[in-house]
């Protein structure tokens, strides 16, 4: 089986990916933070940038991440919660 880093996610499974250790760009409060995500808590991301470790809240932030040459933008409010809890959470149908 392939690891989750090798597969390109679908829109439905995009919220269940593990982002720790991935290179990304986060837009928050009009600023861009580019680097590798070191840790993820329920409400924040810790990202290692050129200027050091930054703690960015998930509220009102946008995460831009690349998988297999496809760039995805995820709203931070949808990523709230720990990775373990997001996998268990069921989404309501949007129709």
C-alpha positions in Angstrom: 0.0 0.0 0.0 1.1 3.5 -0.6 1.7 5.9 2.2 -0.7 8.9 2.6 2.1 11.2 1.3 2.2 9.5 -2.0 -1.5 9.5 -2.8 -3.3 12.7 -4.0 -6.3 13.4 -1.8 -9.8 13.9 -3.0 -11.8 17.0 -1.9 -13.7 14.9 0.7 -10.6 13.4 2.3 -8.6 16.6 2.2 -9.5 17.6 5.8 -8.3 14.2 7.1 -4.7 14.5 5.9 -1.8 14.7 8.4 -0.1 18.1 7.9 2.7 17.7 10.4 6.1 17.7 8.6 4.7 19.0 5.4 5.9 22.1 3.6 3.1 24.7 3.3 2.2 28.4 3.2 -0.3 29.9 5.7 -2.0 33.2 5.1 -3.1 34.9 8.3 -4.0 38.5 9.0 -2.7 39.7 5.6 0.7 38.0 6.1 2.2 34.9 4.5 4.1 32.4 6.6 6.0 29.8 4.5 7.7 26.8 6.1 7.3 23.3 7.5 4.6 22.5 10.1 6.3 21.3 13.2 3.2 20.7 15.4 -0.5 21.0 15.4 -2.8 21.5 18.4 -6.5 21.9 18.5 -6.5 25.6 17.7 -3.0 26.4 16.4 -0.3 25.4 14.0 3.4 25.7 14.8 5.4 26.4 11.7 9.2 26.6 11.3 10.0 29.6 9.1 13.3 31.2 8.2 12.8 33.6 11.1 12.1 30.8 13.6 9.1 29.0 15.1 5.8 30.8 14.7 2.5 29.9 16.3 -0.5 30.7 14.1 -4.2 30.3 15.1 -6.4 28.3 12.8 -9.2 30.8 13.0 -9.4 32.9 9.9 -6.2 31.4 8.5 -5.9 29.7 5.1 -3.5 26.8 4.6 -2.0 26.3 1.1 -0.4 22.9 0.6 0.8 21.0 -2.5 0.3 17.3 -3.2 1.6 15.7 -6.5 1.9 19.1 -8.3 -1.7 20.1 -7.2 -2.1 23.0 -4.9 -4.9 23.0 -2.4 -6.2 25.8 -0.2 -7.9 24.8 3.0 -9.9 27.1 5.4 -8.4 27.0 8.9 -11.9 26.8 10.5 -12.4 23.4 8.7 -9.1 22.2 10.1 -10.0 22.9 13.8 -9.4 20.1 16.1 -6.6 17.6 16.5 -5.8 15.3 13.6 -7.1 12.3 15.5 -10.4 14.0 16.1 -10.8 15.2 12.5 -10.6 11.7 11.2 -13.5 10.6 13.5 -15.7 13.7 12.8 -18.5 13.2 10.3 -19.4 16.0 8.0 -23.0 17.0 7.3 -24.1 16.7 3.7 -24.1 20.0 1.9 -27.1 19.5 -0.4 
